[in-house]
Amino acid sequence: MTKTEVIQRLQKDLKIPRFQAYIEDKEYSEERVQTTKKDFEAYFTNYVSNVSADFEGVLENK
C-alpha cells in the first residue's frame, strides 16, 4: 500500500474524513497498516480524549 492509500484507509477505518498525518513515503504491508491504526487509536485515547482529565478542576476555577 502506498502512503496515499494508507491515509485513505485510515480516514475510512478511523471514521475521520479529513484525517491527515505525517506518514513516511514508502510501501506498507497490511500488518503495518494495522499497527499504525492501533498507534493512532492509542494516541487518541491517551492524549486527546482524556484531555479533560488533565484540566479537571482547573477550568472551573477561572
Steps between C-alpha positions, in 0.01 A plus 500: 500500500627848421506796739187644336316169524593469867365848577178425311466170685553666838244768414246226430591265787528774763191680362691827477445627143755780525762296682853605407825386653865483419554155358825399339485470121559126453310176440296368794390145572155424641665415831674839512174680416327325790787588735486865389123505552539360853770759573271786397211354701724472807625856450145629477392310810802600708552861392188637334190347654643520854588869476215587738669294773814711459303818569259363757418774746730753333247632253228531763710740709527768233 
